[in-house]
């Protein structure tokens, strides 16, 4: 897999948090690309999440850290729902 064929599911792990779900994107991906993906989700330009999953999201935040970028998704969500949404993403990183 080359750098240009990777999607968000290829470079991240998902875990349950007290507030919802955290997506840890490894530091091989530029933070600005992660911010762009989240912005698309926040503005409704993303078709990765089902309407049912979107309805459960109460907030999204991107946090840049030394070990990569994290997307914090608040709401009554399961890691499996977010993993399934990321699998539908076609945006290459």
Backbone as CSV, one residue per row, in Angstrom:
resi,resn,N_x,N_y,N_z,CA_x,CA_y,CA_z,C_x,C_y,C_z
1,UNK,0.853,-1.171,0.000,0.000,0.000,0.000,0.901,1.236,0.000
2,UNK,0.703,2.099,-0.936,1.514,3.309,-0.992,0.902,4.373,-0.098
3,UNK,1.635,5.453,0.074,1.154,6.542,0.926,-0.139,7.138,0.399
4,UNK,-0.305,7.084,-0.899,-1.441,7.786,-1.507,-2.705,6.936,-1.566
5,UNK,-2.604,5.675,-1.201,-3.762,4.785,-1.236,-4.390,4.594,0.141
6,UNK,-3.796,5.177,1.171,-4.290,4.978,2.528,-5.532,5.815,2.788
7,UNK,-6.442,5.250,3.548,-7.600,5.999,4.014,-7.540,6.028,5.539
8,UNK,-8.458,6.734,6.157,-8.449,6.915,7.604,-8.446,5.577,8.351
9,UNK,-9.134,4.566,7.823,-9.181,3.276,8.520,-7.828,2.579,8.521
10,UNK,-6.976,2.874,7.558,-5.676,2.229,7.450,-4.648,2.777,8.435
11,UNK,-4.880,3.956,8.955,-3.861,4.631,9.771,-4.363,4.986,11.168
12,UNK,-5.445,4.341,11.606,-5.989,4.729,12.896,-6.514,3.533,13.679
13,UNK,-6.668,3.770,14.984,-7.301,2.808,15.868,-8.431,3.526,16.597
14,UNK,-9.429,2.776,16.986,-10.613,3.347,17.617,-10.793,2.715,18.991
15,UNK,-11.121,3.541,19.973,-11.411,2.998,21.291,-12.553,3.756,21.942
16,UNK,-13.253,3.065,22.821,-14.374,3.646,23.570,-13.814,4.556,24.655
17,UNK,-14.472,5.685,24.864,-14.106,6.593,25.946,-15.353,6.864,26.788
18,UNK,-15.180,7.558,27.888,-16.316,7.903,28.738,-17.305,8.799,28.002
19,UNK,-16.794,9.636,27.087,-17.637,10.593,26.369,-18.166,10.053,25.053
20,UNK,-17.563,9.000,24.533,-17.949,8.479,23.223,-16.878,7.567,22.664
21,UNK,-16.180,8.056,21.631,-15.166,7.265,20.950,-13.984,8.164,20.623
22,UNK,-12.776,7.608,20.711,-11.569,8.321,20.293,-10.942,7.569,19.128
23,UNK,-10.578,8.321,18.107,-9.892,7.765,16.942,-8.457,8.277,17.005
24,UNK,-7.508,7.364,17.107,-6.092,7.727,17.168,-5.491,7.542,15.777
25,UNK,-5.100,8.631,15.156,-4.515,8.604,13.817,-3.000,8.686,13.980
26,UNK,-2.269,7.766,13.365,-0.831,7.757,13.597,-0.145,8.994,13.018
27,UNK,1.049,9.261,13.515,1.715,10.526,13.174,2.319,10.535,11.775
28,UNK,2.066,9.519,10.961,2.500,9.564,9.564,1.534,10.406,8.720
29,UNK,0.405,10.786,9.318,-0.600,11.580,8.612,-0.536,13.019,9.114
30,UNK,-0.476,13.959,8.188,-0.439,15.370,8.565,-1.729,15.749,9.288
31,UNK,-1.579,16.511,10.354,-2.735,16.921,11.149,-3.754,17.673,10.304
32,UNK,-3.292,18.472,9.350,-4.236,19.258,8.540,-5.166,18.359,7.736
33,UNK,-4.704,17.166,7.366,-5.573,16.239,6.634,-6.648,15.674,7.553
34,UNK,-6.284,15.427,8.804,-7.265,14.947,9.776,-8.291,16.037,10.055
35,UNK,-7.819,17.273,10.227,-8.725,18.399,10.442,-9.705,18.523,9.278
36,UNK,-9.238,18.323,8.042,-10.105,18.435,6.859,-11.186,17.362,6.863
37,UNK,-10.830,16.152,7.257,-11.815,15.063,7.322,-12.891,15.395,8.346
38,UNK,-12.470,15.854,9.524,-13.425,16.171,10.583,-14.303,17.351,10.174
39,UNK,-13.716,18.330,9.519,-14.507,19.475,9.064,-15.607,19.022,8.106
40,UNK,-15.278,18.086,7.212,-16.292,17.552,6.298,-17.420,16.882,7.071
41,UNK,-17.073,16.149,8.115,-18.109,15.486,8.926,-18.971,16.515,9.645
42,UNK,-18.335,17.539,10.199,-19.061,18.546,10.966,-20.005,19.370,10.102
43,UNK,-19.675,19.526,8.830,-20.490,20.357,7.953,-21.433,19.541,7.074
44,UNK,-21.465,18.235,7.288,-22.388,17.387,6.543,-21.919,16.997,5.157
45,UNK,-20.664,17.280,4.814,-20.157,16.915,3.488,-19.591,15.499,3.460
46,UNK,-19.694,14.809,4.564,-19.184,13.438,4.660,-20.354,12.478,4.537
47,UNK,-20.191,11.447,3.740,-21.261,10.463,3.626,-20.843,9.125,4.229
48,UNK,-19.830,9.145,5.079,-19.314,7.917,5.677,-20.243,7.367,6.747
49,UNK,-20.770,8.255,7.570,-21.638,7.820,8.667,-23.070,7.670,8.189
50,UNK,-23.711,6.653,8.705,-25.140,6.495,8.420,-25.897,7.603,9.138
51,UNK,-27.112,7.857,8.711,-27.936,8.877,9.360,-28.145,8.533,10.829
52,UNK,-28.278,7.252,11.112,-28.468,6.799,12.495,-27.242,7.130,13.349
53,UNK,-26.052,6.893,12.810,-24.821,7.194,13.550,-24.653,8.697,13.702
54,UNK,-24.880,9.463,12.630,-24.766,10.927,12.702,-25.658,11.500,13.785
55,UNK,-26.850,10.935,13.936,-27.801,11.430,14.924,-27.296,11.242,16.353
56,UNK,-26.407,10.282,16.557,-25.874,10.000,17.894,-24.706,10.913,18.267
57,UNK,-24.086,11.544,17.278,-22.914,12.384,17.526,-23.352,13.708,18.142
58,UNK,-22.765,14.025,19.302,-23.088,15.294,19.948,-21.947,16.297,19.836
59,UNK,-20.786,15.849,19.358,-19.666,16.757,19.173,-18.448,16.039,18.631
60,UNK,-17.556,16.818,18.004,-16.291,16.293,17.485,-15.197,17.298,17.753
61,UNK,-14.028,16.784,18.097,-12.888,17.651,18.375,-11.630,16.950,17.897
62,UNK,-10.715,17.703,17.336,-9.427,17.161,16.911,-8.364,17.672,17.869
63,UNK,-7.520,16.759,18.342,-6.455,17.105,19.270,-5.134,16.624,18.686
64,UNK,-4.181,17.541,18.536,-2.864,17.207,18.001,-1.944,16.862,19.173
65,UNK,-1.280,15.712,19.096,-0.351,15.295,20.140,0.969,14.840,19.560
66,UNK,1.897,14.500,20.428,3.220,14.070,19.970,3.171,12.742,19.228
67,UNK,2.223,11.890,19.599,2.153,10.557,18.984,1.097,10.476,17.884
68,UNK,0.667,11.619,17.386,-0.309,11.633,16.307,-1.484,12.527,16.634
69,UNK,-2.515,12.395,15.846,-3.704,13.223,15.988,-4.843,12.354,16.500
70,UNK,-5.661,12.907,17.370,-6.821,12.186,17.877,-8.090,12.926,17.498
71,UNK,-9.103,12.146,17.142,-10.423,12.692,16.896,-11.302,12.200,18.039
72,UNK,-11.821,13.115,18.817,-12.718,12.763,19.914,-14.142,12.969,19.420
73,UNK,-14.919,11.897,19.408,-16.300,11.959,18.949,-17.195,11.692,20.152
74,UNK,-17.966,12.687,20.536,-18.844,12.553,21.692,-20.213,12.056,21.257
75,UNK,-20.801,11.229,22.106,-22.129,10.711,21.843,-22.233,9.259,22.249
76,UNK,-23.409,8.711,22.132,-23.665,7.318,22.500,-23.309,6.429,21.315
77,UNK,-21.992,6.279,21.094,-21.477,5.569,19.915,-20.627,4.386,20.333
78,UNK,-20.557,3.400,19.467,-19.665,2.271,19.711,-18.463,2.395,18.777
79,UNK,-17.329,1.838,19.205,-16.165,1.828,18.297,-16.489,1.151,16.965
80,UNK,-17.346,0.132,17.001,-17.708,-0.586,15.774,-18.429,0.316,14.780
81,UNK,-19.291,1.201,15.270,-19.997,2.134,14.380,-19.009,3.063,13.684
82,UNK,-18.042,3.563,14.440,-17.063,4.489,13.868,-16.117,3.752,12.930
83,UNK,-15.719,2.543,13.298,-14.859,1.742,12.418,-15.570,1.476,11.092
84,UNK,-16.859,1.157,11.151,-17.634,0.916,9.924,-17.711,2.187,9.078
85,UNK,-17.897,3.335,9.720,-17.948,4.609,8.983,-16.612,4.885,8.319
86,UNK,-15.523,4.656,9.045,-14.193,4.910,8.471,-13.911,3.978,7.300
87,UNK,-14.438,2.766,7.356,-14.246,1.817,6.254,-14.915,2.309,4.978
88,UNK,-15.950,3.142,5.107,-16.636,3.685,3.930,-15.959,4.931,3.367
89,UNK,-15.025,5.489,4.124,-14.342,6.713,3.672,-13.443,6.393,2.486
90,UNK,-13.515,7.239,1.472,-12.677,7.039,0.290,-11.602,8.116,0.181
91,UNK,-11.593,9.069,1.111,-10.600,10.144,1.063,-9.222,9.580,1.350
92,UNK,-8.299,9.772,0.416,-6.952,9.250,0.610,-6.094,10.219,1.408
93,UNK,-5.215,9.637,2.177,-4.327,10.421,3.023,-2.927,10.308,2.474
